[in-house]
Amino acid sequence: MFVIIAGGGRTGAQLARILVSQNHKVHLIEHRKEVLARIHRELPTEVVYEGNPIEPWVLEQAGIREADVLAACTQSDEVNLTLCYFARCRYQVPRTIARINNPHNAWLFDEKFHVDVAVNQAEIMAAIIEEEMSLGDMLTLLKLRRGHYSLVEEKILPGAKVIGIPIKDLKLPEHCVIAAIIRNGEVIVPRGVTAIEPGDEILAVIDHEGAKQLAELLSPPEET
């Protein structure tokens, strides 16, 4: 995958480091001298392109015509919106991601400006706090399909209501699939007749509405 990152601040630089470590092709565009001095120490030379990302010739020099993804990570919401719109309309970049700096501007970051994914750090933090408070000990491992579904993990504690019950007899939420069970360090492919045991780690794919219901089903009874 070829990703162009506009903006070499902490967010853009960290994203570039992660993608490079995963063997993706990355070009990061930055024009601020003090930031360039830092990222040249943190990233391979061939990754860093000097110039203002809002300039078409700079984008083209960085390879925008061949890019699979544009990640607009500058400190300006106006620039990030413009970059996403420009990347899609002029260069037909398949995927655009934009950082939201001011939460009051979040309503702008949608299909009007060809923003496929908007990263609003305030919303992410609020959602994490709400989810952690509502799901108890259930852990969200991965978001799927833009957050509509999640891969979650729950450890079955002694006393849980589901112990000894085959999966086929569990009253699972409507959109829930038990994907795997980790038992004594081994991965078990769940069958309908597989019974839940204490210490099992349940991996499930579930939608947002059913996650709380599943957490309640798998948790031990509340102490009185």
C-alpha positions in Angstrom: 0.0 0.0 0.0 1.3 3.5 -0.9 0.3 6.2 1.6 1.0 9.9 1.3 0.9 11.7 4.6 0.5 15.5 4.6 1.9 17.1 7.8 4.9 16.0 9.7 3.8 16.9 13.2 3.6 14.3 16.0 0.5 12.6 14.5 1.8 12.4 10.9 5.3 11.4 12.0 4.0 8.6 14.2 1.7 7.3 11.5 4.6 7.3 9.1 6.8 5.3 11.5 4.1 2.7 12.1 3.4 2.3 8.3 7.1 2.1 7.4 7.6 -0.6 10.1 4.8 -2.6 8.4 6.6 -2.4 5.1 4.2 0.0 3.4 5.4 2.6 1.0 5.2 6.0 2.7 5.9 9.6 1.5 5.5 12.3 4.1 5.2 16.0 3.0 6.3 18.8 5.3 7.5 22.4 4.8 8.3 23.7 8.3 12.1 23.8 8.8 12.0 22.9 12.5 9.7 19.9 11.9 11.8 18.8 8.9 14.9 18.8 11.1 13.2 16.4 13.6 11.6 14.0 11.1 14.8 13.6 9.1 16.2 12.1 12.3 13.2 9.8 12.8 12.4 8.6 9.3 14.4 7.3 6.3 15.4 10.0 3.9 13.4 8.6 1.0 10.2 9.0 3.0 10.4 12.7 3.6 9.4 15.2 0.9 10.0 18.9 1.5 7.3 21.3 0.4 3.8 22.7 1.2 1.3 19.8 0.7 -1.3 22.3 -0.5 0.8 22.9 -3.7 -0.2 20.6 -6.6 3.4 20.3 -7.8 4.5 19.1 -4.3 1.8 16.5 -4.2 2.7 15.3 -7.7 6.4 15.2 -6.8 5.5 13.0 -3.8 3.6 10.6 -6.1 -0.1 11.5 -5.5 -1.1 10.1 -8.9 -0.1 6.6 -7.7 -1.2 6.8 -4.1 -3.7 4.4 -2.5 -4.3 6.6 0.5 -3.9 10.3 1.4 -3.8 11.0 5.2 -4.2 14.7 5.8 -2.6 15.3 9.2 -1.8 19.0 9.2 -2.7 21.4 12.0 -5.2 23.2 9.8 -8.7 21.8 9.3 -9.1 23.9 6.2 -6.0 22.5 4.7 -7.0 18.9 5.6 -10.4 19.3 4.0 -8.9 20.9 0.9 -6.4 18.1 0.5 -9.0 15.4 0.7 -11.2 17.1 -1.8 -8.3 17.8 -4.1 -6.9 14.3 -3.9 -10.2 12.7 -4.8 -11.4 15.1 -7.5 -8.1 15.8 -9.3 -6.1 12.7 -8.6 -8.7 10.1 -7.9 -7.0 8.8 -4.8 -9.1 5.8 -3.7 -9.0 6.5 0.1 -8.8 9.7 2.1 -8.3 10.2 5.9 -8.3 13.5 7.6 -7.4 14.7 11.1 -9.9 17.0 12.9 -8.1 19.6 14.9 -11.1 21.6 16.1 -14.1 19.4 17.2 -16.4 22.3 16.2 -15.4 21.6 12.6 -16.2 17.9 12.7 -19.5 18.3 10.8 -17.6 19.4 7.7 -15.6 16.2 7.5 -17.8 14.0 5.4 -18.6 13.1 1.7 -19.0 16.8 0.8 -15.2 17.1 0.9 -14.5 13.5 0.0 -13.3 12.6 3.5 -13.7 8.8 3.9 -12.4 8.6 7.5 -12.3 11.6 9.9 -10.2 11.2 13.0 -11.6 13.3 15.8 -9.4 12.7 18.9 -12.0 14.1 21.2 -14.7 11.8 20.0 -12.4 8.8 20.1 -11.5 9.5 23.7 -15.1 10.0 24.7 -16.2 6.8 22.9 -13.4 4.8 24.5 -14.4 6.0 28.0 -18.1 5.3 27.3 -17.4 1.9 25.9 -15.1 0.9 28.8 -17.6 2.0 31.4 -20.5 0.1 29.7 -18.8 -3.1 28.8 -17.1 -3.9 32.2 -14.3 -6.4 31.7 -15.0 -7.0 28.0 -12.1 -5.8 25.9 -12.5 -4.4 22.4 -9.7 -5.7 20.2 -10.6 -4.4 16.8 -13.2 -2.2 15.1 -14.7 -3.5 11.8 -16.7 -1.9 9.1 -16.2 1.7 10.3 -17.0 0.8 13.9 -20.4 -0.9 13.3 -18.9 -4.3 14.4 -16.1 -5.1 16.9 -13.9 -8.1 17.7 -14.2 -8.4 21.5 -12.6 -10.6 24.1 -14.0 -11.7 27.4 -12.5 -14.0 30.0 -15.0 -16.4 31.7 -14.6 -16.1 35.5 -15.7 -18.7 38.0 -19.4 -18.4 38.7 -20.3 -17.1 35.3 -23.8 -18.0 34.3 -22.6 -19.6 31.0 -20.3 -22.2 32.4 -21.2 -25.7 31.3 -23.6 -24.4 28.6 -23.1 -25.4 25.0 -22.7 -22.5 22.6 -25.9 -23.6 20.7 -27.9 -23.1 23.9 -26.5 -19.6 24.7 -29.0 -16.8 24.1 -26.5 -14.7 22.1 -27.4 -11.3 20.7 -28.8 -11.3 17.2 -25.6 -10.1 15.4 -23.0 -12.1 17.3 -20.6 -14.8 16.2 -18.3 -16.7 18.6 -15.1 -16.7 16.5 -12.8 -18.6 18.8 -12.2 -19.9 22.3 -8.7 -19.8 23.9 -8.4 -22.5 26.5 -5.2 -23.3 28.4 -3.2 -21.5 25.7 -4.8 -23.4 22.8 -7.2 -22.0 20.3 -10.4 -24.0 20.0 -12.7 -23.6 16.9 -16.1 -23.3 18.6 -18.9 -25.8 17.6 -22.5 -25.7 18.7 -21.8 -28.5 21.3 -18.7 -26.8 22.7 -19.4 -26.0 26.4 -18.0 -22.9 28.1 -15.4 -23.6 30.9 -14.0 -21.3 33.6 -10.9 -19.5 32.4 -12.0 -19.6 28.7 -11.2 -16.5 26.7 -14.1 -15.9 24.3 -13.4 -14.0 21.1 -16.6 -12.7 19.4 -17.6 -10.5 16.5 -20.6 -8.4 17.5 -22.3 -5.1 16.6 -22.4 -2.1 19.0 -25.9 -2.7 20.2 -25.3 -6.3 21.2 -21.9 -5.8 22.9 -23.4 -4.8 26.3 -25.9 -7.7 26.2 -23.0 -10.1 25.5 -20.9 -8.7 28.3 -23.8 -9.2 30.8 -24.3 -12.8 29.5 -20.7 -13.8 30.0 -20.0 -12.0 33.2 -20.4 -13.7 36.7 -23.5 -12.9 38.8 -23.2 -9.7 40.8 -22.4 -10.2 44.5 -25.2 -9.3 46.9 
